[in-house]
Amino acid sequence: MHDDPTAAGRAFQVDLRGVVDLLARHLYSGPRVYVRELLQNGVDAITARRAVDPDAPATVRLRPGPGGTLEVTDSGVGLTPAQAEELLATVGRSSKRDLDLGLGREEFLGQFGIGLLSAFMVADEIELVSRSAVDPQAPPVRWVGYADGRYDLTVLPVGSVDVGSTVRLRARPDMDHWLTAETVVALAQEFGSLLPVDVAVEVPLPGDEGTAWRRVSEPVLPWRATYADDEERRAALAAYCERTLGFTPLAHIDLDVPLAGLSGVAYVLPTAVPPGAGSRHRVYLKRMLLGTQVEDLLPDWAFFVRCVVDTSVLRPTASREQLYTDDALLAAQEALAAQVRTWTVATLTSPSELSRDVVTTHHLALRSLAVVDDEVLDLTAQVLPFETTDGTQTLAQVRDDHGEVLHTTRVEDFRRVAPVARAQGMTIVNAGYVYDAELLARLARRPGWRVRELQARDVAQVLEPVEPHRELEVLDQVQAAREVVRPLDCDLVVRRFAPEQVPAVLLEDRDGRHESDVRRAVSEADDLWGGVLAGFAGADTEPARRLVLNDDNPTVRRLLAAAPDAPVLAAGVRSLYVTAVLLAGEPLRVREAELMNDAMGVLLEAGLPPASRVPDETQEDA
């Protein structure tokens, strides 16, 4: 199969410009990462030099120049001519460097070849001048790479340059803004602010006063620094949060997972955020910024905090902007979640201003945690506010006052019955918001709790029946009114209840909704599926809803005084039905909107004089 000598031993011809475009579009998030990659190369070189000379200087200097140029110099280990030929002749090859320097992969942030290649996203030409610190007799070397794949390698005179490496870039015409002093300072601060080496950028002074070096790195991690007392530390960490995350936190939570080489701080957000928004964090890898939007560091319920962490063990993805999911990351996630949970429980159990602020601001996050944690569930039942017909209360207060917790699982159901239930002294919890229904379902299984969903009969039984003689008096009108709402899958009854200002209330429960949905599905399905679904429908064909007219309301009494066949009776009943729907906060469907329009027309016709009796405005003016 390989007998043909012309078919063997050929190498791929790589279009370097195409590779750069591939990196920019699919590996890296954009040209801005070129500064990170150059900083990584510098820090790697310094790490390698300090392995053989612990007292070696540790500096990286970035010098933006006129015309879109940038010079990056490090005091690292440097390269010999042989190392330069080996490492730079093949783009992306860096394993040889590890062997040459005697260090494992864990000691380095990136890969030298790929890191240098990223500079082609902003420049067509890269120059590297390097002198080895390990071999003093080795001459310096100058390497120049071009975006078309060519390179030149030149040996320089011994002693002509200092130990270390200098990378020089000249921006492409459309990329010079990436190499300006302002941009380089911003990118160096973002990526290298926590690096353990001295990183500085040369910036111009105002007027013609020359330039100055602006240090952008901090020698010590903010959460590992020494402070005079806890208050000074709290203030310093809050100030760091303001600088890096852009908000003043309610509190901070110390994080420490030694097995993952991870430490940092979780900051409690000062304002509420919606659930499902996701929790994105600022993560450093060996003190180099990995990303500001790193996901999956904490579980979904911890969306009320934002973390800043540094790790030396967890692995990055190929783009070095997210964490690679492996057993180490999963173990770290579990440990971090436990630490945030421990702080949350401790805060909830302490009657402090911070506890009240956390409950008020992040009750949704606490509800989310309570759904999966029984201990937190018991705590939240004592402290979390719930909307009830008797004002804002905790679930523990409702249980202690009434022995059980009655609740609705939809906001519409709560609004529908709230006025009547309040007047009758019934306390009902609105569990129609996110997490509430699930939370109450879990609470129902906890010892010492009686929790159940409100049924229509719970309200109906506290409504006072009308007197027998009154029931006979309006019997025909009620029967006629029932026929009006029956096509709407609704029944109608007359009761007396407070407040008398409420003319009608629409009752509905889950079982009724279920039966109604099944009947609707049966009627709309074909014969085969209709027969299958009919098996799920009960024999009871009672309507899903019940419109209860309030006989204490003057408008209802006047309406029931109309003749059974009077158009105004039917129109009034339709109007009361639609009004009850609106009071429940439900949107009007097309059919209900048509009912309102028809009812309005009939009522206007009954209340206004005929068109022929309307005075002529022109005659009246005359």
N, C-alpha and C positions, 0 to 999 in steps of 0.2 A: 504493500500500500504506500510505503514511503521510499520506494526504489528510485523515484525520479529525484535527482539531486537538486534540480531547480525548484522543487516544491517544499524544501525544508530550510529551516534556519533563518527565515525572514522575520523582521520586526515590524510591528505596526508603525505607520507614519501618523503621528498625532497632530491634529490641527490645534495648536495651543490656544488660539483665539476662540475656537469653538468650546474648548474645555473651560476657559475663563467665563464664557457666556453661560455655560451649564452651571458652574459654581454660583454665579451671581443670581441665576433664576431659580435654582432648585436646591442648592446646598446652603448657601448663606442668605440671610434676610435682605441683604443689600450691600452697597459699597462701604457703608459705615464700619463694617467689621474689619476692614483692612488695618485700622489702628490696633484693634484687639490682637490680631494675628502678629503684628510686628512687636507689640508689647510681650506677647507670649514667647516669641523667639528670644527676646532679650532676657526675660526672666529665666527661661530654660538655660540659657548660656551662663547666667550668673549662678544658678543652682549647680550647674556642672563645675564651674570654677571653684565654688566654695566647698565642694566635696573634696577637693585636693588642697585647697588653701582657705580655711575657714575665716581668715582675716581679710580676704580679698574685698575690694570695694564693690558695692552693689548699687549701681546707678544706671538709669536710662534717661537719656536726654533727647528731646524732640525739638528740632529747630526748623520751623516753617520759614521759607524764604520768598523773595519776590518772584513773580512770574509763575507761581504754582509749583514750587519745589518744597521738598521736605527731606530732612536729614535726621535719622534716628540712630543714636550711638549708645551702645551698652558696654559695660565693663566686664563682660562675660568671658567665657573660656576661649572664644575665637576658633579659627580653623587653620590647619596647615594646608599647603597646596594639595597634598594627597587627599585630605578630607574634603576639601572644596571640590576636587574633581569627582570624588565618589558621591557626595551628597547632592551636588548641584547639577550634575550631568543628567540625572534621572529625576524628573519632577515627581515629588510626593514620596520619594524613598527616604526613610529616616530611621529604619531599624538599625542600620549600620552605626549610626551615631550613638545609639544606646550602648553598643558593644565597645565602641572606641572610648567612650567617656566612663564606662564602668558603672552606669546607673540603670536602674530598672525603669520601666515605663511610668510607674507611679510618681516618679520624681518630676515628671515633665507635664506641662499644661497642654501642649499641642504637638503637631508634627512639623518639622522645619520646612520640608519641601512644599507641603500644601499651604502652610502659613505664609511663606514668601510668595507663593503663586497668587494669593489673594490680592496682593498689591497690583497685579495686572488689571484689576477691576477699575483702578483710577489712573494707571500710568501705562504707557507703551514700553517703557524702558526702566529696568531696575538695576542699580549698581550696588554691589556689596564689596566692601573693603574690610579684610579681617586679618588679625594676627593672633596666633595661638599663644595662650598663657601656659600651656602644658609643655610645649617644646620651644624653649627660648631661642634655639638655633634655627628654627624654621622661619623662612622669610614670609613676609606678608603676601597676601594674594588679593587680586582685584578680579571680580567676576561681574560681567554685564550680561543680563538676559533681556531678550526682546520678545514682544508679544507674538511674533511669527514663529517662535520656536528656536531661534538661533541664540547662541551665547558665545562670549569671548572670555577666556581665562588667562590672566597675566600675573606673573610672579614679580613682586616689587622688591626694591632693595631692602636688605635687613636693616631694621631700626628706623625705617622711614615713617612708620605709623605706630601708635600706641597699641598695647594689648587690648583685645576686644573686637567688636564689629561695628561697622557703620553702614546703614542702608540709605541710599539716596534715590528719591523718586522725582520724576518730572511729570506733572499731570498732563493727561490728554486734554485737548482743547475744550471738551465738554465736561471736564471733571475738575477744573482748577479750584472750584469752590470747596471741594473736599479737603484741600490742602492749605486753606487759609488758617491763620493763627487762631481766629475765633473758633473755627470748627475743630481744629486739632485739640485745643484746650478742652472743649466740651466733650469730645469723644474720649480723650485721655482720662478726664475726670470720671466719666461714666464707667469706663471699663476698668481703670486701674486705680481707683481711689483707695482701695483696701489692700493693694499690693504691699508686700513686706520689703520692697526695695524703694530706693529714692527715685521717683519719677517726676520730672520737671519739664516744662515747656517754655521755650524762649518767646516772650511776648513783647510787642513794641510799647514803649512808654508814651504818654501823651505828648503832643508836640514833636520836637526833634531831640528829645532827651535820650535817645538810644533804646536799648532793650533791657529786659530783666528776666531772670528765671522765675517761673511760677510753679511751685511744687503742687502736685495734684494728688499725691498718695499720702496715706496716714500710716504711721509706724505700728500702731496697735489697733486691733479690732475694737470698735466703740464699746461693745458689751464685755470685752475682756480688760478694758482699761481700769486703772485704780482711781477711786474717787474718795473724797473726804468722808462722805456719809451717803446713806441711801437717798436722801433728798437730792443731793448733787448728782448722783447717778441717774435718778429718775429724770431730772431736768436735762441732763446731757443726752440721754437716749431719746427723749421727746424732741429735742432740737435736731438730732440726727434723723428722726422720722420726718420732721418738717422739711429738711433739706432733700432727702432722698425720695420720700413717698408723697410729699405734698400735703400732709394733713397733721393736725395736732391730735395725738391719740388720747382715748379715755384712760388707757392703762397699757402696760406692756407685760408680756409673759416671757420669762427666760426659757430658752430651749437648749437642750444639751443631749446629744446622742453619741457617746464616745465610740461605739462600734462602727458608726458611719463617719467618724471624724467630723461630726457636725455640731455646730454651735450657732446661736443667733438669738433673735428676738421676734416674738409675734406681737404685733401692735393691734389693739382693739380699736376699730373704726369709730369715729365720733358721731357718725350718722348711720341711719339704717340703710341697708342695701337689700334689693329684692332677692328672694331665694332663686336658685337656678342661674344667678348671674356668674357663678363660677368664682373660684378663689385663685388669684394669680399672685405669684410671689417673686421677690428679688433674691436670686440665688448666685452665690459666688463659688467657684471651684478653685481651690488652692488660692483663694483671695483675688482671683480674676473674675470679673463679672461674667456669669454664664448667660443670664437673661433676666429681664425685668418682668416677664409675663410667664414664668414657669408654672405649669399646672400640676395637679395631682400630688402636691406635697402634703395636703391635709384632706380629710374626708369632706363630703359635701356639706355636712352640717356646720362646719367651721368657717362659713362664708363671712363671718363677722370680724375676722382678723386678716391682716396682711403680714407676711413674714419677710425678714431679711436674715438669711443664713449663709454660712460658709461651710463647705465640706471638702475633705481631702480624700474621701474614699469613693463616694458615689460617682458613677460614670456618666459622661455626657453622650448625647447623640452625635451623629456625624457632623452636624452643623454647629455643635457646641452651643446650642441655645435652649435646649431642654434636657431633662434628665432621662437616662436610659432605664427602662423598667426592668428590673431584675430582683433577685431575692433581697439584695442589700437595700434597695429603694423601698420595697414592701415592708421590710422590718423597720426602716427609719420612719416611714409613714405611720406605722402602728405606734411607735414610741412617741412621735410628735403629737399624734391625736390624744394619747393618754395624758401628756403634759398639759395640753390645752384644756382637756376635760377636767383634770384635777384642779386647775386654776378656776374654772367655771364653777365647779361644785363649792370650792372654798369661798368664792365670792358670793354665791347665792346664800350660803349659810351664815354670812356675816351681815348683820343689820347696819350697813354703812351707806354713805352717799354714793360711793362707787357702785355698790350692789343695786341701788335704786336706779342709777343712770344706765347700768347694763340692762336691767329688766325693761326699763322704759324704751331704750333705743333698740335693743336687739332681741326683743321678745320672739320674733319670728325664728331667729337662729336657735334660741333656747327651745322653742317648740320643736324644731327640726331634730335637735339632739334628744329631746324627751321621747320622740317617736321610736328611738332605737336604744334607749337607756332607761331602765326602770328606776334607778336611784335618782336620776335627773327628773324623771317623770314625777316622782313623789315630791321633789323639791318644787318643781314648777307649779304643781297643783296648789302649793301654798303661797306662791308669790306672783304668778303671771296674771295679768288682768284679762278678763273676758267680758264681752258685751252681754248684758242680760237685760231682761225686762224691768229689773229693779236697779238699773245703773251698772257701772263697772264694778265687778266683784271677782274674787278668786274662786276657783272651783271648791276649795276647802270651805270658804264662807258659805257657798250655796249648799254644800252637803250638811254643814253644821246647822244651818237655819231650817232646812227642809227635809233632811234625811236622805234625799236622793237628788240626782242631777238630771233634770229634764233638758233636752237640747234639740235643736233643729240642725240638720246637716246642710241646709241651703240658706243663704242670706234672704232669698225671696220668701221662704217659709217663715223665717223669723219676723220679717217686716209685716207679713200677712196677719200674724196672730198677736204681735206685740201690743198694739193698743188695747185689744180686748183682754189679753192675759194680764196686762198691767193693772187694768181696772178691776179685775177679779182677784188680784193678789197672788197670781201665779208667777213664779220666777222661772224663766226659761233662758237657757244659755244659747247664744248664737254661735254655733260651731260651723258656720258656713265658709270660714276663711281657710287659707292654706294651712295644712297640718292639723287643724282643730278636730275634725271628725276622726281622723286616725288616732290622734292623741286620746280622745275620749273613749274610743273603742278599746285601747290598751288599758286605760284607767278602769274600765268596767271589769277587767279581769284581775285587778289588784284587790287584795284583802281590805275589807272595811269600806268598800265603795259600791253604791247602787247607782248605776248610770244607764239611762235608756233614752232612745230617741222619742221625741214628742209624736203622738198620734192624734188624728183628728178627733177621736172620741175624748181625749184628755181635755180639749177645749170645749167640745160640745156638752160634756157633762156638767160644766160650770155655768152654762148658759141657761137662763130661766125659761121654761116653757111658757107660752101664752095661756091665759085662762081658757077653760073649755068653751065658754060662750063666745070668746073672741076667735077661737080656732074655727068654730062653726060659722061665724060671721064672715070670715075671709076664706072659707074652704074653696069656693069656686075660683076666686082670684089666684090663690096659691097653686091650684091645679093648672090653671092657664099659664101661670108664670113658669111652672116646671116644664111645660111643653116648650116654652121659649128657650130655655137653657139646655134642654136634653140633647139637642144636636151638638152642643159644645162639650159633650161628655161630662155633664154637670147636673147635680140634683139641687133642689131648692127647699129650704125650710124657713119657718119664721120663729124667732126666739126674741127674748128680751135680755138686753145686756147693757152694761156701761162700757165706755162712755156713750151717751145717747147721740153725740155728734157723729159717731161712726154709723153710717146707714147700713153697711153690709160688710161681711168678712168672708173671704174665700178660704175654705179649709181643704187641705190635701195632705196625704201622707205617702210614705214610700211604697207601701203595698198597693195603694190605689194607683200610683204612677206606674208601677210595674204591670199591673193588670191592664191598664190603658195602653201601655206600649205594646204589650203582647197582642191585644185585640187589634190595634192599628196594623201591626206587622202581619197578622193573619189576613186581614182584609186586603192588604196590598200585595201579598205573596201569591204565587201561582198555586195550582191545585196541590202539587206535590208538597211544596214547602208549607203551604197553608195547613195541610193536614198534620205535618210534623209539629208546627208551632202551636196548633190548636191543642195539642196534648199538654202544653205548658200553661194554657189559659184555664183558669178555674171556672167552675160552673156559675159562680157568682158574677153577674153582669152589672153590678152596681156601678154607677158613674164614679170616675176617679176623684172628682171634686164635689164640694158641696158649698153652695152659696147660701149663707145664713143672713136673712134680712132682720134688721133690728126694729122690732115693733115699737120701741121707745123713741125712735127717730121720727120727727114730724113729717119729713118728706116721705118716708116709707108708709106711714099711716095714710097720708093723702093719696099715695099711689095705690094702696090696697083698697081705697074707697072707690076706685074707678070700676066700671063694668068689666066683667071677665073678658068680653070680646072687644074692648076698646083698644084702638091702636096705641093710645098713650100708655096703657099698662105694659104692653109688650116692649114699647120703646124705652120706658123707664127701667124695666128689668134688665134690658140689654145694656143700658147706660150704667146701672149699678154694677153689673158684672165687669164691664170694662174698667170702671173706676176701681173696683177691688183688685183687678189685675195690676193696674198702675200703682196702687198703694203698696202692693207687694214688691215693687221694684222690677217687675218683669217687663221685657220689651213686648210691644204689641205686634202680634202676627198680622198678616194681611187680612185674614178673616175677621179678626177682632177690630182692626181699624175700619173695615167696612161696616161692622156692626155699629160702631160709634157714629160713623157718618149717617147711617140710616136712622139711628135713634135720634140724632141731633135734628135731622130733617123733620121727623114726626113731631118732636117736642116743640120745635119752632113753629111748625104749622098750627099746632094746637094753641100756642100761647100768643101768636101774633095775629092781627086782623088780616082779612083777605086783602090781596093786592088791590082790588077795586076800591077798598075803603081807605087806602093810604092817601092822605091829603096831597094835592098837587103842589109842589114847592113853588112853582111860578105863580099859581093863583094866590098862595099864601103870602108871597112877597108883595103881590099887587095889593 
